[in-house]
């Protein structure tokens, strides 16, 4: 859901840039 997506993204904001890049790759695969 959109809420889960937002929560996951906010959580990743607290991690390193590497984690954020990996998250972006996962998001692209889902699209």
PQR file with spaces between the fields and no chain letter, atoms N, CA, C, O and H, PARSE charges and radii, in Angstrom:
ATOM       1  N    UNK     1       0.839   -1.203    0.000 -0.4000 1.5000
ATOM       2  CA   UNK     1       0.000    0.000    0.000 -0.0000 2.0000
ATOM       3  C    UNK     1       0.871    1.249    0.000  0.5500 1.7000
ATOM       4  O    UNK     1       2.071    1.183    0.266 -0.5500 1.4000
ATOM       5  N    UNK     2       0.261    2.371   -0.298 -0.4000 1.5000
ATOM       6  CA   UNK     2       1.012    3.632   -0.348 -0.0000 2.0000
ATOM       7  C    UNK     2       1.574    3.980    1.022  0.5500 1.7000
ATOM       8  O    UNK     2       2.674    4.523    1.123 -0.5500 1.4000
ATOM       9  H    UNK     2      -0.714    2.424   -0.514  0.4000 1.0000
ATOM      10  N    UNK     3       0.829    3.671    2.074 -0.4000 1.5000
ATOM      11  CA   UNK     3       1.297    3.985    3.426 -0.0000 2.0000
ATOM      12  C    UNK     3       2.533    3.155    3.762  0.5500 1.7000
ATOM      13  O    UNK     3       3.494    3.677    4.327 -0.5500 1.4000
ATOM      14  H    UNK     3      -0.064    3.230    1.992  0.4000 1.0000
ATOM      15  N    UNK     4       2.517    1.869    3.419 -0.4000 1.5000
ATOM      16  CA   UNK     4       3.684    1.017    3.670 -0.0000 2.0000
ATOM      17  C    UNK     4       4.883    1.553    2.897  0.5500 1.7000
ATOM      18  O    UNK     4       5.999    1.608    3.415 -0.5500 1.4000
ATOM      19  H    UNK     4       1.737    1.445    2.960  0.4000 1.0000
ATOM      20  N    UNK     5       4.637    1.945    1.657 -0.4000 1.5000
ATOM      21  CA   UNK     5       5.699    2.476    0.806 -0.0000 2.0000
ATOM      22  C    UNK     5       6.316    3.715    1.437  0.5500 1.7000
ATOM      23  O    UNK     5       7.539    3.842    1.488 -0.5500 1.4000
ATOM      24  H    UNK     5       3.731    1.900    1.237  0.4000 1.0000
ATOM      25  N    UNK     6       5.477    4.629    1.918 -0.4000 1.5000
ATOM      26  CA   UNK     6       5.963    5.860    2.530 -0.0000 2.0000
ATOM      27  C    UNK     6       6.757    5.552    3.795  0.5500 1.7000
ATOM      28  O    UNK     6       7.810    6.145    4.031 -0.5500 1.4000
ATOM      29  H    UNK     6       4.484    4.526    1.876  0.4000 1.0000
ATOM      30  N    UNK     7       6.255    4.628    4.607 -0.4000 1.5000
ATOM      31  CA   UNK     7       6.946    4.281    5.850 -0.0000 2.0000
ATOM      32  C    UNK     7       8.312    3.684    5.545  0.5500 1.7000
ATOM      33  O    UNK     7       9.295    4.006    6.213 -0.5500 1.4000
ATOM      34  H    UNK     7       5.400    4.146    4.416  0.4000 1.0000
ATOM      35  N    UNK     8       8.378    2.820    4.547 -0.4000 1.5000
ATOM      36  CA   UNK     8       9.652    2.209    4.179 -0.0000 2.0000
ATOM      37  C    UNK     8      10.633    3.252    3.680  0.5500 1.7000
ATOM      38  O    UNK     8      11.821    3.198    3.997 -0.5500 1.4000
ATOM      39  H    UNK     8       7.580    2.558    4.005  0.4000 1.0000
ATOM      40  N    UNK     9      10.134    4.206    2.897 -0.4000 1.5000
ATOM      41  CA   UNK     9      11.006    5.241    2.352 -0.0000 2.0000
ATOM      42  C    UNK     9      11.543    6.118    3.470  0.5500 1.7000
ATOM      43  O    UNK     9      12.730    6.444    3.484 -0.5500 1.4000
ATOM      44  H    UNK     9       9.169    4.250    2.640  0.4000 1.0000
ATOM      45  N    UNK    10      10.685    6.504    4.408 -0.4000 1.5000
ATOM      46  CA   UNK    10      11.115    7.341    5.532 -0.0000 2.0000
ATOM      47  C    UNK    10      12.167    6.592    6.348  0.5500 1.7000
ATOM      48  O    UNK    10      13.138    7.190    6.811 -0.5500 1.4000
ATOM      49  H    UNK    10       9.721    6.238    4.396  0.4000 1.0000
ATOM      50  N    UNK    11      11.976    5.291    6.522 -0.4000 1.5000
ATOM      51  CA   UNK    11      12.940    4.485    7.275 -0.0000 2.0000
ATOM      52  C    UNK    11      14.291    4.482    6.579  0.5500 1.7000
ATOM      53  O    UNK    11      15.331    4.561    7.232 -0.5500 1.4000
ATOM      54  H    UNK    11      11.188    4.804    6.145  0.4000 1.0000
ATOM      55  N    UNK    12      14.274    4.393    5.257 -0.4000 1.5000
ATOM      56  CA   UNK    12      15.526    4.345    4.516 -0.0000 2.0000
ATOM      57  C    UNK    12      16.257    5.678    4.555  0.5500 1.7000
ATOM      58  O    UNK    12      17.471    5.721    4.353 -0.5500 1.4000
ATOM      59  H    UNK    12      13.429    4.329    4.727  0.4000 1.0000
ATOM      60  N    UNK    13      15.536    6.769    4.812 -0.4000 1.5000
ATOM      61  CA   UNK    13      16.182    8.078    4.891 -0.0000 2.0000
ATOM      62  C    UNK    13      17.247    8.078    5.994  0.5500 1.7000
ATOM      63  O    UNK    13      18.202    8.853    5.936 -0.5500 1.4000
ATOM      64  H    UNK    13      14.550    6.733    4.976  0.4000 1.0000
ATOM      65  N    UNK    14      17.081    7.214    6.993 -0.4000 1.5000
ATOM      66  CA   UNK    14      18.006    7.178    8.118 -0.0000 2.0000
ATOM      67  C    UNK    14      19.226    6.309    7.825  0.5500 1.7000
ATOM      68  O    UNK    14      20.136    6.229    8.650 -0.5500 1.4000
ATOM      69  H    UNK    14      16.305    6.585    7.041  0.4000 1.0000
ATOM      70  N    UNK    15      19.256    5.654    6.657 -0.4000 1.5000
ATOM      71  CA   UNK    15      20.368    4.776    6.314 -0.0000 2.0000
ATOM      72  C    UNK    15      21.343    5.503    5.388  0.5500 1.7000
ATOM      73  O    UNK    15      21.206    6.698    5.127 -0.5500 1.4000
ATOM      74  H    UNK    15      18.517    5.719    5.987  0.4000 1.0000
ATOM      75  N    UNK    16      22.310    4.768    4.909 -0.4000 1.5000
ATOM      76  CA   UNK    16      23.327    5.366    4.047 -0.0000 2.0000
ATOM      77  C    UNK    16      22.791    5.607    2.643  0.5500 1.7000
ATOM      78  O    UNK    16      21.718    5.117    2.289 -0.5500 1.4000
ATOM      79  H    UNK    16      22.422    3.797    5.121  0.4000 1.0000
ATOM      80  N    UNK    17      23.533    6.358    1.850 -0.4000 1.5000
ATOM      81  CA   UNK    17      23.133    6.610    0.467 -0.0000 2.0000
ATOM      82  C    UNK    17      23.064    5.297   -0.309  0.5500 1.7000
ATOM      83  O    UNK    17      22.228    5.150   -1.200 -0.5500 1.4000
ATOM      84  H    UNK    17      24.405    6.755    2.138  0.4000 1.0000
ATOM      85  N    UNK    18      23.932    4.348    0.019 -0.4000 1.5000
ATOM      86  CA   UNK    18      23.912    3.048   -0.651 -0.0000 2.0000
ATOM      87  C    UNK    18      22.557    2.388   -0.490  0.5500 1.7000
ATOM      88  O    UNK    18      22.002    1.860   -1.454 -0.5500 1.4000
ATOM      89  H    UNK    18      24.611    4.468    0.743  0.4000 1.0000
ATOM      90  N    UNK    19      22.018    2.416    0.725 -0.4000 1.5000
ATOM      91  CA   UNK    19      20.717    1.800    0.981 -0.0000 2.0000
ATOM      92  C    UNK    19      19.632    2.507    0.184  0.5500 1.7000
ATOM      93  O    UNK    19      18.716    1.861   -0.324 -0.5500 1.4000
ATOM      94  H    UNK    19      22.468    2.845    1.508  0.4000 1.0000
ATOM      95  N    UNK    20      19.724    3.803    0.070 -0.4000 1.5000
ATOM      96  CA   UNK    20      18.705    4.551   -0.664 -0.0000 2.0000
ATOM      97  C    UNK    20      18.759    4.217   -2.156  0.5500 1.7000
ATOM      98  O    UNK    20      17.723    4.091   -2.809 -0.5500 1.4000
ATOM      99  H    UNK    20      20.469    4.328    0.482  0.4000 1.0000
ATOM     100  N    UNK    21      19.974    4.074   -2.687 -0.4000 1.5000
ATOM     101  CA   UNK    21      20.115    3.717   -4.103 -0.0000 2.0000
ATOM     102  C    UNK    21      19.519    2.331   -4.335  0.5500 1.7000
ATOM     103  O    UNK    21      18.826    2.110   -5.328 -0.5500 1.4000
ATOM     104  H    UNK    21      20.815    4.176   -2.157  0.4000 1.0000
ATOM     105  N    UNK    22      19.786    1.400   -3.422 -0.4000 1.5000
ATOM     106  CA   UNK    22      19.243    0.049   -3.555 -0.0000 2.0000
ATOM     107  C    UNK    22      17.721    0.094   -3.514  0.5500 1.7000
ATOM     108  O    UNK    22      17.058   -0.616   -4.270 -0.5500 1.4000
ATOM     109  H    UNK    22      20.349    1.580   -2.616  0.4000 1.0000
ATOM     110  N    UNK    23      17.165    0.923   -2.639 -0.4000 1.5000
ATOM     111  CA   UNK    23      15.716    1.064   -2.523 -0.0000 2.0000
ATOM     112  C    UNK    23      15.136    1.589   -3.831  0.5500 1.7000
ATOM     113  O    UNK    23      14.086    1.127   -4.277 -0.5500 1.4000
ATOM     114  H    UNK    23      17.703    1.500   -2.025  0.4000 1.0000
ATOM     115  N    UNK    24      15.811    2.547   -4.440 -0.4000 1.5000
ATOM     116  CA   UNK    24      15.335    3.098   -5.715 -0.0000 2.0000
ATOM     117  C    UNK    24      15.317    2.007   -6.773  0.5500 1.7000
ATOM     118  O    UNK    24      14.380    1.934   -7.568 -0.5500 1.4000
ATOM     119  H    UNK    24      16.664    2.923   -4.077  0.4000 1.0000
ATOM     120  N    UNK    25      16.339    1.159   -6.795 -0.4000 1.5000
ATOM     121  CA   UNK    25      16.389    0.072   -7.772 -0.0000 2.0000
ATOM     122  C    UNK    25      15.226   -0.881   -7.568  0.5500 1.7000
ATOM     123  O    UNK    25      14.623   -1.342   -8.538 -0.5500 1.4000
ATOM     124  H    UNK    25      17.100    1.218   -6.150  0.4000 1.0000
ATOM     125  N    UNK    26      14.905   -1.182   -6.313 -0.4000 1.5000
ATOM     126  CA   UNK    26      13.788   -2.072   -6.013 -0.0000 2.0000
ATOM     127  C    UNK    26      12.485   -1.438   -6.486  0.5500 1.7000
ATOM     128  O    UNK    26      11.630   -2.121   -7.052 -0.5500 1.4000
ATOM     129  H    UNK    26      15.395   -0.808   -5.526  0.4000 1.0000
ATOM     130  N    UNK    27      12.332   -0.157   -6.261 -0.4000 1.5000
ATOM     131  CA   UNK    27      11.103    0.534   -6.661 -0.0000 2.0000
ATOM     132  C    UNK    27      10.946    0.481   -8.181  0.5500 1.7000
ATOM     133  O    UNK    27       9.840    0.271   -8.681 -0.5500 1.4000
ATOM     134  H    UNK    27      13.026    0.397   -5.801  0.4000 1.0000
ATOM     135  N    UNK    28      12.030    0.667   -8.910 -0.4000 1.5000
ATOM     136  CA   UNK    28      11.963    0.629  -10.373 -0.0000 2.0000
ATOM     137  C    UNK    28      11.540   -0.757  -10.834  0.5500 1.7000
ATOM     138  O    UNK    28      10.736   -0.881  -11.758 -0.5500 1.4000
ATOM     139  H    UNK    28      12.928    0.838   -8.504  0.4000 1.0000
ATOM     140  N    UNK    29      12.074   -1.810  -10.201 -0.4000 1.5000
ATOM     141  CA   UNK    29      11.711   -3.177  -10.590 -0.0000 2.0000
ATOM     142  C    UNK    29      10.225   -3.424  -10.378  0.5500 1.7000
ATOM     143  O    UNK    29       9.586   -4.092  -11.190 -0.5500 1.4000
ATOM     144  H    UNK    29      12.727   -1.710   -9.450  0.4000 1.0000
ATOM     145  N    UNK    30       9.668   -2.890   -9.290 -0.4000 1.5000
ATOM     146  CA   UNK    30       8.250   -3.096   -9.010 -0.0000 2.0000
ATOM     147  C    UNK    30       7.380   -2.384  -10.032  0.5500 1.7000
ATOM     148  O    UNK    30       6.294   -2.860  -10.363 -0.5500 1.4000
ATOM     149  H    UNK    30      10.187   -2.347   -8.630  0.4000 1.0000
ATOM     150  N    UNK    31       7.848   -1.246  -10.534 -0.4000 1.5000
ATOM     151  CA   UNK    31       7.086   -0.511  -11.546 -0.0000 2.0000
ATOM     152  C    UNK    31       7.175   -1.236  -12.880  0.5500 1.7000
ATOM     153  O    UNK    31       6.601   -0.782  -13.869 -0.5500 1.4000
ATOM     154  H    UNK    31       8.730   -0.860  -10.265  0.4000 1.0000
